[in-house]
Amino acid sequence: MSVVVFVVGLAVTTYLLRLAGVGAAASGRLGGPGRGVLTAALSALPVALLAAVVAVQAAPGGRPSVRLAVAALVAGLCARRTGFLPAVLLGTLAGALVP
């Protein structure tokens, strides 16, 4: 039961973060100089929340495996040039290829 409550809480939090970004953009608060940082932060929060949940599940003892480290490194490097989904897929592929 606690897992269901946890997942529902994460879903609601992610939805509210996305809604806050859309609401701020619609009100014009994100326009103007120096507001790019706020836009980037609001768009990165749901991804960071997902990454935190995955990291806790992937390294329950507190020590991540080499595969997880390689996958995270490749996904992080690919995310600079590609979108979120291609970066995750390439990171997964790289982690799977590590012996």
N, C-alpha and C positions, 0 to 999 in steps of 0.2 A: 504494500500500500504506500509506503514512503517513497518508493521509486516513482510511482505514478504522480504523487504530489510534487516531487522534485521536477519531473519532466514538464508537468503543467506549469509550474512556477517559472521554469526557464522559457517556455513558450510565451507566457504572458510578458515576461521581462523583455524578451526579444521583440515582441510586437509593440510594446510601449516605446522601446528605444527607436524603432523604425518610425513609429507614429510621431515621436518628438522631432525627428529629423525632417519628416514631411511637413509637419506643422510649422517648424521654424523656417523652412524654405518658402512655404506659402505666405507667411507673414512678412517676408522680406528681411528678416533678421540675419540671413546668411549672406546677403549681398554686400558689396563694398570691400574696401581694402582690409586685409588682415582676417577676413572671415573664412578663408580657405582651410585654416587649421580646424575651426569648429566643424566645418562640413566633413573633413576627413575623419575627425574624431567620432562624429555621430555615425558615419558609415562603417567605421571599424569596430565599434562596440559589440554588435551582434556576432561578428566573426571572432572577436577575442573571447566572448562568452562561450562560443562553441569550442574554440581551441582549449579553453580551460577545462571544460567538461571532458573532452577527449583525452587530454593529458592526464587527468586524474584517473580515468578508467584504464589508460594504456600503461601507466606506471604506478600500480597500487602500492608497491613497497617503497616508493619514493626514488627508485633508481630506474631511469628509462633505459631501454635496451639500445643497442647500437643501431638496430633497424629504425627505431623511432627517431633517434637523433639524425640519421641520414635522411629519413623521409621529411622531417621538419626543416632541415637545411635546404634540401632541394625545393620543397614547396615554398619556402620563404624567398629563395632566389628567383624562382619562376613567377611568383606573385608580383614581382617588380615589373615584369614584361607582359604577362598574360593576365587573364581574369582569374577569379577565385576557383572556378571549377577545373580549368586546365591545370592550375597549380596543384590542386589537391590530387588530381589524377596522376600527374607526373611524380609528385612526392610519394604517392602510394606505390607506383611502379618502381621507383628507386628503392624504397624500403623493402619491397618484395625481392629485389635482385641482390640485396646484401646477404652474404652467406652467414 
